[in-house]
């Protein structure tokens, strides 16, 4: 082992340097690591001719976060003359470094670079720490890595571009995720590295070329900030991680001396700048470059307003020539051209959302919609939204436009018909774009705060005063329908009358319904828990139909729905059985699952229950039960599943007139999942009282524990026959069993329940009856119920954290 350094002294120095790097001062850490490696290399004889120790990758670029790998290449002219690298590696390992290393000759490097893109791009950032610089020069020459580029380097461009495209699909966007991957996500550090590599492969100096390129300085500044966040994350986590998950948000923000909201606003802006820079680099790649002029472009044949209007009407990405022309235009001229183009589109069927996406991506959104630009990078810090506020607004507009233009008729036929009869689509489009703008001023009541912003945006886009007033009204009431549909009893005529009287016209009801759908559908891209689901569709369209006094509207034709169930059941499923199915169950349960529940009911006989365990379509398990009504039925079944390790993600209970209770659980199962017979046996033992399930304690996932969740507990009269309890709280395994056990203890029964989970948020509605079969009238019973539920769902008070005790240093 190399004994030329004092490991204890170096450990203390490195710990201090890591801490400083985690607080935004990385230079000292990089310098310390360089000095350490150089001392070890000299002590081991690696500074002699014919030998070199070379830093690669991020270490070669000088981007060394506190827990980053230290990648070293031990270069030798001849393997016979090479000392072992162990004398350098062992002390680094003892000091806790993860060291990537290889011992190679220049010829070895050449052969590997020809077949391995990662090895080739690592050499683009190589720098000598100790030994002969000529040896590295010889290696780069053999690999055809030259300052002016080479034919081989140009062949690396396409694989680099393909790699960027593939990573973006896997890791999502840094610019709008609440748990972004700082390195591999779209707009992350790897995208910036790819920009530099491409420019270098095309024979340009990255520092000079990116400085001249549109968005280059902003992209470089963005990458620098993301690097600071990554260093703070490494320091907070105490390990190498590039995934900024919820449990590290507060500590990372504290290390950078900002609050969490400001951290994400800056981080999203930085990710957006890097992503935009990559798009610029990729769009301006010449087909077969020899030497690249990044500022050369054809002279526009159209005036600037004509060119902007032609592009906006045709759609597609903003061409490089037009983008550069806009960047160089006088601010007033640019703004006038963009605003005029948008005004022309607003009353046509040409989609506006793609234009706004492109303007956001190239930094010109503030010229046409400064209100949207103000929230473009503001994080909607809740579990439902993945997009930033501004991006969510643009995506909501996109969904509304697609529906209005008839593009979603196959998937949403009834909503498409509603959208097609709108008489003021321009007002709806403005409301979709403006509905969350108030979050810039008042997160508690953003609908009220956003009205003035919506009016200003509508007037700038050329709407007349009638449309301005209409758009403002839609923004002010955009949560009205979903609040009623998901939290109140739609069977109660008083609820429907209140909504109908508040809205006032069928036209406004149609517009609010479309806006509600667009808002719910635009919370996140791709697969994952969405806010627009089968049950949300059923509830929203049921409320819409009831407000129009439509008994059998296209949104819910009872006969048509029953025919779908009967087709699954087969012969014998006649109209008599149809009349027994409660309307909410027929609306909200998919036909195949409802048919399975009906089959279970037919075979129940004297048995307390029959069960089915089905694999879910997207991973979760469907657990169906047809049970005779019995005390503690729901809490026992939920407790049995929780005790087996199932995490219930959604749940419904429907009570039939003959006393049969249908239970539908959708749950994430443990790994490995228990066999079906064990699940059924645990459920039977629980509901018959032969075994009392043990509920799990607490929440195991620190990411979900760290996510802020607003707690709401509301009890109201639902109808003359039941009370409605609405709960919004942090989800945890066993929560449903614990709540329903509380109902049992208070002598309450659940006639209907709808439980859904989005990330860490549980949103539940229970229809409760007291022992007399009516709603909970006693004030004492109401208070006892609310107190008991709040004790379950409200987080316990935690004292503010004090200073952490000093950790004893461990000797290496």
N, C-alpha and C positions, 0 to 999 in steps of 0.2 A: 504493500500500500504506500502511496505517496505521502510522505510526512512533512512536506515542505510548507504546509499551511496549518495553522492552529484552528481546528474544526470548531471548538467551542467559541472562539472569538468570531469566527466567520458566521456561525449560526446566529449569534446575537446581532451582528451587523446586517445579515440578510433579513432577519425578522423585522428589524426597524425599517429597512428599505422596502420590504413588502407592504408594511403598514402605510408608509408614505405613498407608495404607488397606488394602494387602494383608496387613498384620499385625493387622488388627482395629481400626484407628483411622480411620474414613472421614471424619469431620467436617472435618478439615483439608483434604482434597482437594476436597470440595464447596465449601468456602469459598474456596479458591484459584481454582477455575474460575469461581465467581460473580464474584469480584473482577476476574479477567482479562476476562471478557465485558463487565462493566460499564464498565471502562476503555476497551475498544475501542469500545463503543457510544457512550460520551460523546465520544470523539475523532472519531467519524464523524457526530455530530449526531443520533443516534437518541434522545437524551434530551429532545428538544424536543416541544412540544404537537403532537398529531395523529400521533405516532409511538410505537412501543413495541417493545422486544425481549422476547419471552416465552419462558420455558423450558417445554417440553412433556414428556410421557411420564415416564420414570424420572428424567430430570433435573429436571422440574417437581416431582416428588414428593420430590426430594432424595436419591434412591437412585442414586448415581453410583459405579459400580465403576471401577477404574483404567483399563479399556479400553472403557468403555461409550461408545455414541454420545452426542453432545451435540446434542439436538434443539431447534432454535430456530425460532420463528415471528416474522417481521418484519411487524408490523402497521402499517398506514397508513390514515388516514382517506380519503386520496385518492391514487391511484397517481401523479398528476402531481407531487405534492409529496414523493415518496419518494426519499431518497438510495439509492444502490446498497448492497446488503449486503456487497459484496466487501471493503470496508475492515475489516469484522469477521471475515469468513470466511477471508481469505488468511492472516492471522497464526495463526489456529487451525489451519488446514491445515499451515502450516509447523511448528507445534509438535507435529504428529502426531495431531491429533484427527480422528475420523470425525464429520463434522457433517451431521446431517439438517436441512434448512432449507427455508423457503418464505416468499415475500413475498405477503401477502394483505391484502385489506380485510375489515372485518367481514362484508360481504355475501358475499364469496367463502367465508369460513369457514362461514357459514350454509348456503350451497348444498352445500358439500362434506360437512358433517356430516349432511345429510339423506340422503346416498347412501352414505356410507363410515363403517362402525362404528368402524374404527381411528382415523380422524380425530376422530370424536365423542368417544370415550373418552380420547383424548389431551388434549382440552380440559378434561376433568374434573379433570386434575392441573396445569392451567396456572398459572404465577405470573409476575409481571412482574419483569424484571431491570433494565430501564432504560426511561425514557419515561413515558407517561401511563397510570396505572392505569384511568382512565375509559374508555380505548379498549378494554381487555380486558373491562371490565364491559359495554360496549355489544355487544361480540362475543358474550359469553356470553348476553346477553339475546336477541339475534337468534337464537341457536341454541337458545333456550328451556332453557338450563341455569341453574336457579335453586336456591337453598339448600333450599327446601321441595319440590323436585321439580316435574315438569310432565308433561303428557300425553305429550309427545314423549320425555322421558327414560324414562318407564315403558315405552314401546315398545322401548327398547333392551335391556330385561332379557332377553327371550327369545333374541335373537341372542347375547348374552353367554353365557347358559347353553349354547346350542348349540355355541358356540366352545369352551367348556371341555370338553364331552363329546367333541368331535372331536379336540382336542389330546391328551386322555388316552389315546386309542387309538393315537396315533402315537408318543408319547414314553415311555410306561410310567410306573412309579411311582418317585417320589423316595424313598419310605419303605421300599423293599426292594431297589433295584438297586445293583449295585457300580459301575456307570458311569451315574449318574443325570444327567438333563438338569435343571439347577437352576432353569431359568426355565420351560420349557414342560411338564415332566413333571407327573404328577398329584401334588399336594402341593407344587408348585414356586411360584416367586414369582408367576407369572402367575395362579395360582389365588387367591392372596391379593389381588392387584390386582382380580381379578374380584369377590371378596367386597366390597371397598370400593366398586367401581363400582355393583354391584347395590344396596347399601344407599343410596348417594348417589342413584341413579336413583329410588329409592322414597321420597325426601324426608327421609332421616335423615342426621345427622352421623355419618360412619363411625367416628370415634374413640369417640363415646359409645355408638353402637349395638353395636359389636363388644365393647365392654367389658361390656355387659349380657348379651350372648348367650352361651349355654353353649359353652365352648371358645374364646371370643373372645380372652381374654388369652393362652392357650397358643398359639393360632394366630398371634397377633401376635409373640410371642416366637420362635416357630418361624421365621417369615418373616425376622425380624431375624438369626437365626443363619444361615439359608440365604444371606442377603445378605452376611454376613461370609465365608462359604465361597466365594461367587462372586467377591468382591473378591480373596481369596487366590488363587483360580484364575487370574484375569486377570493378577495380578502374577507368578505362577509361569510362566504360558504366555507372557507378554510380548505378548499379543494378546487380542482379544475372542473368548472362547469360554465357553459355558455348559454344556458337556458335560464332566463330571468323569471323564475316562478314566484308565486305570490308571497311565500314566506320570507323572501329576501328583499321585497320592495322597500320596506321602511328602513332597513339597515343600509341598503345601497344609497337611498336618497339622503340619509343622514351623513354618510361618508362623503357625499358630494355637496353637502350643505344646501340642499334644496328640499322642498316637500315633495311628496309622491306625485301629486298632480303636475307640478312643474317638471319633475323628472321625466314623466311620460310625454308631456307636451314637447319637450326638447328632444327626447329620444325618437319619438315618432317623426318629428321634423327632420332629424338627422337621417333616419332610415329612408324617408321619402327623398331626401337630397341624393343619397347614394344610389337608390333605385333609379331615379331620374337620370343620374349620370351614366349608369350602365345602359339604360335605354338609348341615351344619346350616342354612346360609343357603338352600341350594336347597330343602331340605325344608320350610322355614317361609315360603316365598314365598306371600303371599296371592294369590288368583286375580285380583282387581282392586283393588289397594290404593289408597287415597287418602292416608292416613297410616298408618304401620305401627306396631303395638305388638309388639315382638319378645319380650316376656315374657308376653303374654296367652295363656292356654290354657284349655280347658274343664276343669271340675272332674271328676276321675275318679269314675266310678260304682262301681268295684270297689276293694277294698283293694289295697295295693301288692303283696302276694304273689300275689293273684288276677290282677291286671293283668299282672304279669311272666309268670306261668304261661300265661295266655291268649296273650300275644304269642309266647312261645317255642314254644308248640305250633303256632300258626298260621304262624309264620315271617315273613319279610319284614324290612324295615328297622325299626329301633327308632323308634316314633312320637315326635314331638317332645314331646308332652305327657307321655308315660311317661319319656322321657329327662330332662326337667326335674324330674319328680317324684323320680326316682332321685337326681339331683344334689342336690336339697334335703333328701332323707331323711337321718336319722341313720345314720352309717356301719354300725353293727351291724344296723340294720333293713334297710338296702339289701343288705348281704352275705347276711343270712339269706334274704331273698326271692329273690335270684338263685341262691343255692346250692340252695334247695329246688326251684326250677323246673328246674335242670339235673339234679338227682338223679332227678326224675320222668321226664325224657326219656331218661336213659341206658340204661334197660332196655326202651325201646320202639323202634319202627322210625322214629320221628320223627328227622330228621337234627339233629345237635348242632352240626356245623361252622358252618352259617349263623348260629346264635346266637352262637357264639364270635367269628365275624368281626365281627358287629354290636357286641358288647361291646368288642372290641379297637378298633373304629373310634370308639367313644364314650368310651373311657377307663375302662370298668368291668371289664375282663378280670381285673385283679388281685383283684377281690372273689371270683371263683369259681375262678381258676386262677393264683395268684401265681407258681407255678413257670414257667408259660408267659409271664406278663407279664415275668419277670426276663430272658428271652431274646427278648422281642418285637422288640427293635430291635438285637439283636446280629447283626453281619454274619458270615455263613458265608463267610469270605474264601477262596473257591476258585472254580475255573472252572465247576464243575458246578451250583452253586446260584445262583439269582437272588434268591430270597426271603431275608429275614432268618430266623434260626433259629426264632423264634416263629411267624412266618407260615407257614414250611415245615411246622411241626408241625400247624398248623390245616389246611393244605391236604392233608397226608397223611391226616389224619382224614377229610376230605371225600372223598378218593378211595376210602378203605377203606369208608366208609359207602355210597357210591354202588354199589360192587361188591356189598356184602352185601345191599343192598336190591334188587338185580337191575336197576339202571338201565343197566348197561354190558353187558348180555347180548349185544347185537348185535355189539359190537366185541371183547369178551373173553368168549366163551361158556364156555371151559373154566375160566378163573379165576372166573367167576360161579358155576359149579357147585361149585367148591371152597369159595367163600365161603358158599354157601347151606347147606352142611352143618356149618358151625362150631357148636359147642355152647356156647361162651362168648364171644359177640360183644361183651359189655360189656368184657371184659378186653382184647380186641383193640382196641376203640375207645380205651381208655385208653392202651394201648401205642403206638398210632399217634400220639396227641397227645403222648405223653411220650418218644418214642424218642430225640430229640436234646436233651433238657433238660440232659444232663450237659455239654454244651458251655459252659454257664455256669461250670462248675467245672474241667473237664479236657478241653481240646480234643484231647489225644493219645489218651485212652481214654474217650470220652464215654459209651460203652455201659455201662462199669462205674460211672462216676461218676453216671449217671442213675438207677440202681436205687432209691436212697433217695428221690429226688424223685418217681419214678413211684409208689412205695408211698404217699407222702404224698398225692399227687393222687388216687390210686384210693380211699383211705379217705375223703377229703373228699367224693368224689362218691358215697359210699355203697355201694361194692362190698364183698362179703363177703371173708373172709380167703383163701378158695380162689381167688377171682378176682384179689385183690391179688397173691398169689404168682405166678399165671399171667401177669399183666401185667408184673410185674418180670422174669420169665424171658424173655418176649418182647423186652423192652427190652435185656436183657443179651446176647441172641443175634441181634439184628436184622440184623447184617451177615453172619451165618454162611452162609446159602445163596448170596448174591451173591458172596461171596469165593471159594467153591468153584466155583460155576457159571461164573464169568468168568475164573477163573485156573487151574483144574485139569482133568485129563483125565477126562471123564465116561464114557469107554469103559473106564476102569480100575475093576474091581469093588471094589478096596480103597478107593478114594476114596468110592464110594457107601456101602460098609459103614461107613466112619468117620462119615459124616454121619448115616446111619440110627441107628447106635448112640448117637451124641451126642444126637440129638433124642428118641428113645425112644418116640414114639407118632405114629400117623397124624394125630391131631387137632392136635398141636403142629406137625407138618410143614405141614398145611394153613394154620394160622394164620400161621406164619412166611412161607409163600409169598405169602399175601395182603398181609402187612405189607411184604415186600420189594417187591412190585409197587407198593404205594401210595407207598413211600418214593422209588422211582425215578421215578414218574410226577409227583411233586409238586415237582420241582426248578425248574420255570420255567413261566410261562404262555405261551399263544399259540404262534406259529411260532418255529422256532429249534432248535438242537441239543438233543435231549432225551436223558435217560438211559434211558428205556424205548423200545426199538426192536424191530424184528423179530428181530434176533439175540439181544437180551437176553431176549425172550419165549421164543425157542426153547431157549436154554440153561437158563433157570430152570425151565421146565416139563419139560424133559428130566430134569433132576436130580430134580424132584418125582416124576416117573413112575418113574425108576429106584429111588428110595428105597422106593416102594411095590411094587417088583417087577412093574411093569406093562410088558410087552414092547411092547404096542401100545395105549397109553392114548389118551384123547381129545386129549391135548396133542400127540401125534405119532402119527397112524395112518399107517404107511408106505404102505399101499395107497392110502389116500385122498389122501395127498400126491402119490403118483406119478400118480394119475388126473388131478390138476390139471395136472401137467407134461405128461402125454400129451395132454391136451386141446389144449394149445398146439402140441405137436409134430405132431399129426394122425395119419393112418393109419401103421402100421408101428412105433409106439412100444410094443412088447410087453413082457411080463414079463421076458424075458431081459435087455433093456437096463436095466430097472428094478433088477435085482440088481447091476448094475455101479456104480450111483451110491453113493458113500460116504454113510453116514447123516448125518454132520455137514453135508455139502453139501445133502442133501435137506431137512434141517431149516432151514438158515440162509439159503439162497439163494432169493429169490422165484421162483415157478414160471416166469414169463416169461423171466427172466434165465437160469435153469438150462436151459430149453429152447433158448435161444440158444447157450449153451455147448455143449450136446450137438450142435447142428447144426454148430457150428464144428469139433467133434471129428471128425464124420463126413466133413468135407471136407478134413481136414488132409493125408492122403496122405503124400507124401514131403516136403512143405513143413515147415520147422521150426515154423511156427506159423500160425494164422489169427486175425484180430482183428475185433472189432466195436466201434464207437464210437457210443454212444447218448446222446441228451439225457436228463438225469436228471429225475425228477418234480418236484424242488424247486430246480432250478438246477444242482447238480453234474453232471458228465459221468460216465456209466458206460462204462468201458473193459474189455472182456472179451477174454480170450485163451485159446485151446486150443493147448497147446504140447507137443512131444515133450520128455521130461525131458532136460536138458542141464546141464553145469556152468555156474554163474553165471547161470542163467536169471532168477531173481527179482531179483537186484541189477541186472542189465542192463536189465530192463524198467522197474523203479522208477527207475533212473538216467535212462533215456531220457525218461520223463514229466517228471521234475524238470527236466531240461535244457531242455524245451520250455516251462517255466513253470507246470506243473500242481502244485497243492498237494494231496497225497493225504490225504483225510479219513478214509477207511476202506478196508480191504483184506482179502481172503480168498484163500487158496490151498488147493486140494484136489487130492490125488494119486489117480488111478484105478489099479486093479490092472494095467491094460495099459500103464502108464507115461505116460499122457497127464496133463498138469498143467493144471488150470483156474485161471486168474487172474481176479480180479474187483476192479478198482480203482474207487472213487468219488472223484472229485477235483474241486476248484475249478479252472477253467481260467483262463488269462490272457485279457486283453482287448487286441486281438481274439484269438479262439481260432484256433489253426492249423487248416487244412482237414484232413479225415479222411485223405487220402492222405499228407499229411506226417507225421501222427501214426503211421500204420501203417508208413511207411518208416523212421522213426526207431526204432520198436520192433524191426523186422526187422533193421536194421543193428546194433543193440545186442546182440541175443541171438545173432547169428551172428558177432559179434566184428569186423565190418567197420568199426565206429566205436565209440570209447569215449566215453560221455556225460560231459560236464563238469557237475559238481554245483554248484549255487548255494551261496554261502557265507552263513552267518548267517541271521538273522531280520529281515525288513525292518520289521515292524510294532512300533513302540515300545510300543503298548498291551499287546501280548502279552508282550513282553520284561519289562514291569514287573509282570506278574501272578505272584504267588508260586505255585510248583508244587513239590510234594514229589516227589523222585526216589526210585524204588524199582526195584531190580534183583534178581530172585530166580531162582535155578536149582534145580530139584528133579527127582528121578526121576518121570517121568510114567507110564511103564509099562515092561515089559521091552524095549520096542522103541524108545522115544524118551525124551528129556529135555524138560522144559518150562521155557522161559525166559519169565518175566513181567517186563514193563517198564512203568513209569509215569514219564513225564518230560515236559519241555517240548517241544512240537511245533515243528518248523521244516521248511521245504521241503528236500527231499533227505534227510531223516532216515532214511526206510525204505531208500533206496538205500545209504546209508552203513552202516547196521546189517547189511543182508544181504550187502554186500561183505565185511564182517568175518567173517561166517559162512563165506563162500567161502574167504577166506584161511586159515581154521582147518580147512578140509576138512569142514565140516558142511553138511548139506542140510536144507531145510525141507520136511516132509511135510504140515504144516497150519499155517496162521497166521490169526489174527483180530486185526485192527488197527482201532481206533476212535479218533476224536478228538472231544473236547468243548472248544470254545474253544481255549486254548493247551495243553491237556493231551492227550498221546498215551498211550493205554493199549493195550498189545500183548501177545499171547500167541503164542509160536512153539513148535512141536513139532520138535525137532532130532534128527537122526541123525548118527552119525559115519560114517567111511568103511567100517565093517564092517556098517552097516545097523542098529545098535542104539543104545542111549542112550550119552551121554558119561560113561564110567566113570573115565577117567584124571583123577586129582586135578590133575595139571599142566595138562591140557587144560581142565578146569573153571575153574581159576584164570585161565588165559590168556583164556578166553571172558569171564568176569566183568570182568576188568581192561580188556579191549578195549571192552566195551559201556559200562562206567562212564566210560571216557575220552571216549566219544562223547556220552553223555546228561547227565552231571553238569556243571553250569555251572562255568566256571573261577572260581577264587578271585579276587575283586576287592578291592584295598585300599580301606579306608574313604575316602570322599571328603574331601579337605581343603578349606580355605576357598577360595572362588572368587577368582581375581584380579580386581581392580577393572577394570571395563570403561571404556575411554576414552569420554568423552562426545563424541557427534557434534554438530557445530554445525548448527543448523537452516538 
